[in-house]
Amino acid sequence: MDIKGVIKEHGFTLVQVAQKMEISKGGISQIVNGSPTVKTLRTIADIIGCNVWDFFKDEMKETEPSFKCPYCGHDLKIEIK
């Protein structure tokens, strides 16, 4: 999960996000370096204007999950936007 990278990609700093969340810089650091809740991820996503799934892009590329159609057995391509 790359919260810090996604925040930066959307033109924000950790300090700006912390201010909008009304928490300290240390608080936002704990969030990006820890295991945030889905609610916290939604809050950050709303602030910077992205989707919660954006925080997991790096993990999705690494694992490249594959899914097969239960009827024909062909590989299905899943795209998360």
C-alpha positions in Angstrom: 0.0 0.0 0.0 1.5 3.3 -1.1 -0.5 6.0 0.6 2.3 8.6 0.7 3.0 8.1 -3.1 -0.7 8.4 -4.0 -1.0 11.6 -1.9 2.0 13.0 -3.7 0.7 12.0 -7.1 -2.4 14.0 -6.5 -0.5 17.1 -5.7 -0.8 17.1 -1.9 1.7 16.8 1.0 1.3 14.8 4.1 1.1 18.1 6.1 -1.8 19.3 3.9 -3.7 16.1 4.3 -3.1 16.1 8.1 -4.4 19.7 8.3 -7.6 18.7 6.4 -8.1 15.7 8.7 -7.4 17.9 11.7 -4.6 15.7 13.0 -0.9 16.2 13.6 1.9 15.5 11.2 2.9 12.6 13.5 -0.7 11.3 13.2 -0.6 11.2 9.4 2.8 9.6 9.6 1.4 6.8 11.8 -1.4 6.3 9.3 0.8 6.1 6.2 3.4 3.8 7.9 0.8 1.6 9.7 -2.3 -0.2 8.9 -5.1 2.3 8.4 -8.8 1.5 8.6 -10.9 1.6 5.5 -12.7 4.6 6.9 -9.4 6.4 7.2 -8.4 5.5 3.7 -11.8 6.8 2.4 -11.2 10.1 4.3 -7.8 10.5 2.7 -9.2 9.5 -0.8 -11.9 12.1 -0.5 -9.5 14.8 0.5 -7.1 14.2 -2.4 -9.7 13.2 -4.9 -8.9 9.6 -5.7 -10.4 6.2 -5.2 -9.5 4.0 -2.2 -8.2 1.3 -4.7 -5.5 3.7 -5.8 -3.7 3.0 -2.6 -3.4 -0.6 -3.5 -2.2 -0.3 -7.1 1.4 -1.4 -6.2 0.1 -4.5 -4.6 -2.2 -5.4 -7.4 0.7 -5.2 -9.9 2.9 -7.4 -7.8 0.4 -10.2 -7.3 -1.4 -10.0 -10.7 -4.4 -12.0 -9.6 -6.0 -14.2 -12.3 -9.6 -15.2 -12.5 -11.1 -17.9 -14.6 -14.7 -18.0 -15.9 -16.5 -20.7 -14.0 -18.4 -21.6 -17.2 -15.8 -21.7 -20.0 -12.5 -21.7 -18.0 -11.1 -18.8 -20.0 -8.9 -16.2 -18.1 -10.8 -13.1 -17.2 -9.2 -9.7 -17.3 -10.1 -7.5 -14.3 -9.4 -3.8 -14.4 -9.8 -1.6 -11.3 -10.4 2.0 -11.9 
